[in-house]
Amino acid sequence: MWTKLPQLPDVTAADFASDQDVRWCPGCGDYAILAQMKKMLPSLGVPRENMVFISGIGCSSRFPYYMNTYGIHSIHGRAPAFATGLKAVRPDLMVWVITGDGDGLSIGGNHLLHALRRNVNLQILLFNNEIYGLTKGQASPTSRLGTRSPSTPRGSIDPPVSPTAFALGAGARFVARSIDTLAPHLTEVLRRAHAHQGAAFVEIFQNCVVYNDGVFESFTARDVAADAQLHAEHGRPLLFGPDRSKGLRLRPGQLALDVVTLGEGGVTEADVLVHDQTNRALALLLAGLEPPAFPEVIGVLYEDPAPSYENVLHGQIAEERAQRSGDLAAALHGSSTWTVD
């Protein structure tokens, strides 16, 4: 496990920028995510040579080219597998996995599932724009019902995958959401993901200006954001709205949520649910809420640390070594050998 070092002197966001021209479409949300990552990293006190960015295939997967750190641009959907292998042999490295809704949830869904359930100490960022961008706009696993695209000309008939619900179902111990252009919030979520020991999964709503422009405007547009976003914070009531006059309450007698307004029908802040980030059942309820009937819940939905995969693995190796004599000849000529005449 790597150790956090003091703030490195004279390290700025510019030190994390590579010499490669950033080549995303003008206005792509990826630019904002890249900028916040570069701004956040200097505060971690981790040398660049101890950082690795691993990606699969897609627009988001160009990320390692633009970071002045170690990086691997791997193959479609396999970034979690590459990252798991690296962490198994070099647990001291800080490894970020960069993937998209197509790369991570279609061909890569199996690899992502196992990285999460194993609790490998990775920071996994899934850029969700609900479309295949690099391959010219086909419907992706997160595309909404009715999405018209080259692969679904009459409208998608596939129910979309919820990335956060998927991560929770896979056993992830840290699950969060943020938005590409919500700079301070995104920075804090990235920092929280880094601080978590184990698999940290972050879904980032990312706008594709070419093939799915404005798909998240129902909760990201400035004139509706306050009413359509709920910023979840551990230990605080689940309130939202410009004056925080709305909240979420458990529906009486049911395991479901309702939106309530303070002051209506005798509702007070005491009736509003308090966010408990260690409650997986609550996290699943929050992940399943859909605008416009409900706000989009962002922030850390769930965090409950457990020993990471590579720490347990190396503990087993150390224990085995301590119990063995180290006599290779004896191991090769033990009781399980025989001679063929």
C-alpha positions as CSV (number, residue, x, y, z in Angstrom):
1,M,0.0,0.0,0.0
2,W,1.4,3.4,-1.0
3,T,1.9,6.0,1.7
4,K,0.7,9.6,1.4
5,L,3.7,11.9,1.4
6,P,3.8,15.6,2.4
7,Q,2.8,18.2,-0.2
8,L,5.5,18.0,-2.9
9,P,7.3,21.4,-3.3
10,D,6.7,23.4,-6.4
11,V,4.4,20.8,-8.0
12,T,1.4,22.3,-9.9
13,A,-1.2,21.2,-12.3
14,A,1.1,22.1,-15.2
15,D,3.5,19.4,-14.1
16,F,0.9,16.7,-14.8
17,A,0.3,17.9,-18.4
18,S,2.0,15.8,-21.0
19,D,3.5,17.1,-24.2
20,Q,0.6,15.7,-26.3
21,D,-2.0,17.8,-27.9
22,V,-5.4,17.2,-26.2
23,R,-7.7,15.9,-29.0
24,W,-11.3,15.8,-28.0
25,C,-14.1,17.5,-29.7
26,P,-14.4,21.2,-28.8
27,G,-16.7,21.5,-25.8
28,C,-16.3,17.8,-24.8
29,G,-16.9,17.3,-21.0
30,D,-13.6,15.3,-20.9
31,Y,-11.6,18.5,-21.0
32,A,-13.2,19.6,-17.6
33,I,-12.5,16.2,-16.0
34,L,-8.9,16.3,-17.2
35,A,-8.5,19.8,-15.8
36,Q,-9.8,18.9,-12.4
37,M,-7.7,15.8,-12.2
38,K,-4.5,17.8,-12.9
39,K,-5.5,20.4,-10.3
40,M,-6.3,17.8,-7.7
41,L,-3.2,15.6,-8.0
42,P,-0.5,18.0,-6.6
43,S,-2.4,18.1,-3.3
44,L,-2.0,14.4,-2.8
45,G,1.7,14.5,-2.1
46,V,2.3,11.4,-4.3
47,P,5.3,11.5,-6.8
48,R,4.3,11.3,-10.5
49,E,6.5,8.2,-10.8
50,N,4.2,6.4,-8.3
51,M,1.0,7.2,-10.4
52,V,-0.4,5.1,-13.3
53,F,-3.4,5.8,-15.4
54,I,-4.9,2.8,-17.2
55,S,-7.6,3.0,-19.9
56,G,-9.4,0.8,-22.4
57,I,-10.8,2.1,-25.7
58,G,-13.0,5.1,-26.3
59,C,-12.9,8.9,-26.1
60,S,-12.3,8.8,-22.3
61,S,-9.5,6.3,-22.8
62,R,-7.2,8.8,-24.4
63,F,-6.8,10.2,-20.9
64,P,-3.4,8.5,-20.2
65,Y,-1.8,10.3,-23.2
66,Y,-2.5,13.7,-21.6
67,M,-1.1,12.9,-18.1
68,N,2.6,13.3,-17.4
69,T,2.6,10.1,-15.4
70,Y,3.0,6.4,-16.2
71,G,0.1,5.1,-18.2
72,I,-1.3,2.1,-20.2
73,H,-3.7,2.5,-23.1
74,S,-5.0,-1.1,-23.0
75,I,-7.6,-3.0,-25.0
76,H,-11.4,-2.6,-25.1
77,G,-12.9,-3.2,-21.7
78,R,-9.8,-4.8,-20.2
79,A,-8.5,-1.8,-18.2
80,P,-9.7,-3.2,-14.8
81,A,-7.9,-6.5,-15.6
82,F,-4.6,-4.7,-16.5
83,A,-5.0,-2.6,-13.3
84,T,-5.7,-5.6,-11.1
85,G,-2.5,-7.3,-12.4
86,L,-0.4,-4.2,-11.8
87,K,-1.8,-3.7,-8.2
88,A,-1.2,-7.4,-7.5
89,V,2.6,-7.0,-8.1
90,R,3.1,-3.3,-7.3
91,P,0.6,-2.5,-4.5
92,D,2.7,0.6,-3.7
93,L,1.5,2.3,-6.9
94,M,-1.5,4.6,-7.1
95,V,-3.6,3.3,-10.1
96,W,-6.5,5.2,-11.7
97,V,-8.7,3.4,-14.2
98,I,-10.3,5.6,-16.9
99,T,-13.3,4.1,-18.7
100,G,-16.6,5.0,-20.4
101,D,-20.1,3.6,-20.4
102,G,-19.5,1.7,-23.5
103,D,-16.0,0.5,-22.7
104,G,-16.7,-0.4,-19.1
105,L,-20.2,-1.7,-19.1
106,S,-20.5,-3.7,-22.4
107,I,-17.4,-5.7,-23.3
108,G,-15.7,-4.6,-20.1
109,G,-18.6,-5.3,-17.7
110,N,-17.3,-8.6,-16.6
111,H,-13.8,-7.2,-15.8
112,L,-15.3,-4.2,-14.0
113,L,-17.5,-6.5,-11.9
114,H,-14.6,-8.6,-10.7
115,A,-12.3,-5.6,-9.9
116,L,-15.1,-4.2,-7.8
117,R,-16.1,-7.4,-6.0
118,R,-12.4,-8.2,-5.2
119,N,-12.0,-4.7,-3.8
120,V,-8.7,-4.0,-5.6
121,N,-7.3,-0.7,-4.4
122,L,-8.1,1.2,-7.6
123,Q,-9.8,4.5,-8.4
124,I,-12.2,3.7,-11.2
125,L,-13.7,6.7,-13.1
126,L,-16.5,5.9,-15.5
127,F,-17.3,8.7,-17.9
128,N,-21.0,8.3,-18.7
129,N,-22.3,10.2,-21.7
130,E,-25.0,7.5,-22.6
131,I,-23.6,7.0,-26.1
132,Y,-20.7,5.5,-28.0
133,G,-18.7,8.6,-29.0
134,L,-15.5,7.3,-30.6
135,T,-17.4,4.9,-32.8
136,K,-19.8,7.5,-34.0
137,G,-22.8,7.6,-31.9
138,Q,-24.3,4.1,-31.4
139,A,-26.5,3.4,-28.4
140,S,-24.5,2.3,-25.4
141,P,-25.5,0.2,-22.3
142,T,-26.6,3.4,-20.5
143,S,-28.6,4.9,-23.4
144,R,-32.2,5.7,-22.5
145,L,-35.2,3.9,-23.9
146,G,-36.1,5.4,-27.2
147,T,-32.6,6.7,-28.0
148,R,-32.3,7.0,-31.8
149,S,-28.8,6.2,-33.1
150,P,-27.1,4.4,-36.0
151,S,-27.5,1.1,-34.2
152,T,-31.1,1.9,-32.9
153,P,-32.7,3.9,-35.8
154,R,-36.2,3.3,-34.4
155,G,-35.2,3.9,-30.8
156,S,-33.4,1.8,-28.3
157,I,-35.6,-0.9,-26.7
158,D,-32.9,-2.0,-24.2
159,P,-33.5,-0.9,-20.5
160,P,-30.4,1.2,-19.6
161,V,-27.8,0.1,-17.0
162,S,-27.4,2.3,-13.9
163,P,-23.6,2.4,-13.4
164,T,-23.9,3.2,-9.7
165,A,-26.5,0.4,-9.1
166,F,-24.2,-1.9,-11.0
167,A,-21.2,-1.0,-8.9
168,L,-23.2,-1.4,-5.7
169,G,-24.5,-4.8,-6.9
170,A,-21.0,-5.9,-7.7
171,G,-20.0,-5.3,-4.1
172,A,-18.1,-2.0,-4.5
173,R,-17.2,-0.4,-1.1
174,F,-17.0,3.2,-2.4
175,V,-19.6,4.5,-4.9
176,A,-19.9,8.1,-5.9
177,R,-21.3,10.4,-8.6
178,S,-20.3,13.8,-10.0
179,I,-20.7,16.0,-13.0
180,D,-18.0,17.0,-15.5
181,T,-18.5,20.8,-15.2
182,L,-19.2,20.9,-11.5
183,A,-15.6,21.7,-10.8
184,P,-15.4,22.0,-6.9
185,H,-17.7,19.0,-6.4
186,L,-15.8,16.8,-8.9
187,T,-12.4,17.7,-7.3
188,E,-13.7,16.7,-3.9
189,V,-15.2,13.4,-5.1
190,L,-11.9,12.6,-6.8
191,R,-10.0,13.4,-3.6
192,R,-12.4,11.2,-1.6
193,A,-12.0,8.3,-4.1
194,H,-8.2,8.6,-3.7
195,A,-8.4,8.5,0.1
196,H,-10.5,5.4,0.1
197,Q,-8.5,2.1,0.6
198,G,-10.1,-0.4,-1.8
199,A,-12.0,-0.2,-5.0
200,A,-13.5,3.3,-5.5
201,F,-16.0,3.7,-8.3
202,V,-17.0,7.2,-9.5
203,E,-19.6,7.8,-12.2
204,I,-19.1,11.1,-13.9
205,F,-21.9,12.5,-16.0
206,Q,-20.1,13.7,-19.1
207,N,-21.6,15.6,-22.0
208,C,-20.9,14.4,-25.6
209,V,-21.4,17.6,-27.6
210,V,-21.5,15.7,-30.9
211,Y,-23.7,12.6,-30.5
212,N,-25.7,13.2,-27.3
213,D,-25.5,16.9,-26.5
214,G,-27.6,18.1,-23.6
215,V,-28.7,14.6,-22.5
216,F,-28.2,15.7,-18.8
217,E,-29.6,19.2,-19.1
218,S,-32.7,18.2,-17.1
219,F,-30.4,18.4,-14.0
220,T,-27.3,20.2,-15.1
221,A,-28.6,23.3,-16.7
222,R,-28.0,26.4,-14.5
223,D,-31.7,27.3,-14.3
224,V,-32.8,23.9,-13.0
225,A,-29.7,22.6,-11.2
226,A,-30.7,23.7,-7.7
227,D,-34.1,22.0,-8.0
228,A,-32.8,18.9,-9.9
229,Q,-29.6,18.0,-8.0
230,L,-29.2,16.7,-4.5
231,H,-25.7,16.8,-3.0
232,A,-25.5,14.0,-0.6
233,E,-23.3,14.5,2.5
234,H,-22.8,11.9,5.2
235,G,-24.7,12.8,8.4
236,R,-26.7,15.6,6.8
237,P,-30.4,15.6,5.8
238,L,-31.1,14.8,2.2
239,L,-32.3,18.3,1.3
240,F,-32.3,20.1,-2.0
241,G,-33.7,23.1,-3.8
242,P,-32.6,26.8,-4.0
243,D,-33.6,27.3,-0.4
244,R,-33.2,23.7,0.7
245,S,-36.9,23.5,1.2
246,K,-37.3,20.0,-0.4
247,G,-36.1,16.7,0.9
248,L,-36.4,12.9,0.6
249,R,-38.4,10.9,3.0
250,L,-39.1,7.2,3.3
251,R,-42.6,6.4,2.0
252,P,-44.7,5.2,5.0
253,G,-44.8,1.4,5.2
254,Q,-42.7,1.0,2.1
255,L,-39.0,0.7,1.2
256,A,-39.2,3.6,-1.2
257,L,-38.5,7.4,-1.2
258,D,-40.8,10.4,-1.7
259,V,-40.0,14.0,-2.3
260,V,-41.5,16.3,0.4
261,T,-41.6,20.0,0.9
262,L,-40.8,21.5,4.3
263,G,-43.9,23.2,5.8
264,E,-46.4,21.3,3.7
265,G,-48.7,18.9,5.5
266,G,-46.7,19.4,8.7
267,V,-43.4,18.2,7.2
268,T,-40.3,19.4,9.1
269,E,-36.6,18.8,8.6
270,A,-36.9,16.0,11.2
271,D,-39.0,14.0,8.7
272,V,-36.2,14.1,6.1
273,L,-33.8,11.2,5.8
274,V,-30.3,11.8,7.0
275,H,-27.7,10.4,4.6
276,D,-25.7,7.4,5.9
277,Q,-23.0,6.6,3.5
278,T,-22.4,3.2,5.2
279,N,-26.0,2.0,4.4
280,R,-25.9,0.0,1.1
281,A,-29.7,-0.3,1.0
282,L,-30.1,3.5,1.1
283,A,-27.4,3.9,-1.5
284,L,-29.3,1.6,-3.8
285,L,-32.5,3.7,-3.3
286,L,-30.6,6.9,-4.1
287,A,-29.0,5.4,-7.1
288,G,-32.4,4.4,-8.5
289,L,-34.0,7.8,-8.4
290,E,-34.6,9.4,-11.8
291,P,-35.3,13.0,-12.8
292,P,-37.7,14.7,-13.3
293,A,-39.8,13.1,-10.6
294,F,-36.7,13.0,-8.3
295,P,-33.5,14.9,-8.0
296,E,-30.3,13.4,-9.4
297,V,-28.3,12.4,-6.3
298,I,-24.6,13.2,-6.5
299,G,-21.7,12.9,-4.1
300,V,-20.6,9.8,-2.1
301,L,-23.5,7.4,-2.1
302,Y,-21.7,4.6,-0.3
303,E,-18.5,4.1,1.6
304,D,-17.7,1.2,3.9
305,P,-14.0,0.2,3.7
306,A,-12.7,-3.3,3.9
307,P,-9.3,-4.9,3.4
308,S,-8.2,-4.5,-0.2
309,Y,-7.4,-7.5,-2.5
310,E,-3.7,-6.9,-2.8
311,N,-3.2,-6.4,0.9
312,V,-4.9,-9.7,1.7
313,L,-3.0,-11.4,-1.2
314,H,0.4,-10.2,0.0
315,G,-0.5,-11.2,3.5
316,Q,-1.1,-14.7,2.3
317,I,2.2,-14.8,0.5
318,A,4.1,-13.6,3.6
319,E,2.3,-16.2,5.7
320,E,3.2,-18.9,3.3
321,R,6.8,-17.9,3.1
322,A,7.0,-17.9,6.8
323,Q,5.8,-21.5,7.0
324,R,8.0,-22.8,4.3
325,S,11.6,-24.0,4.7
326,G,12.6,-22.7,1.3
327,D,14.1,-26.0,0.3
328,L,13.3,-26.2,-3.4
329,A,14.8,-29.7,-3.8
330,A,12.6,-31.0,-1.0
331,A,9.6,-29.5,-2.6
332,L,10.4,-31.0,-6.0
333,H,11.0,-34.5,-4.5
334,G,8.3,-34.6,-1.9
335,S,5.7,-37.2,-1.3
336,S,3.7,-36.4,-4.5
337,T,6.4,-37.6,-6.9
338,W,6.8,-41.0,-8.5
339,T,9.2,-42.9,-10.8
340,V,8.3,-44.3,-14.2
341,D,10.4,-47.4,-15.2
